[in-house]
Amino acid sequence: MKITIIAHPNSKKPRIEKDLMGTLHVYVNKPPLENKANEAVLEDLAKYLEIKKNQLILISGEKSKTKTFEISELK
């Protein structure tokens, strides 16, 4: 299953919100440098979805605010 989110790095209040269209917005307080924001988004999204971090794979948007993750099944 794939999920697309919009990342908001350098946020003062980390949170996850769903907009009116159903898109998840992930606000993290890490900067978009050295992959720190992507790691924070991955951790927060895994907690939100109640899955393990290694079940989420970033498949597109490494340097973009719009990111697509693949949710894999644990074996």
ABEGO torsion letter per residue (X at the ends): XBBBBBBBBGBABBBBBBBAAGBBBBBBABBABGGAAAAAAAAAAAAAAGBBAAABBBABGAABABBBBBBBBBX
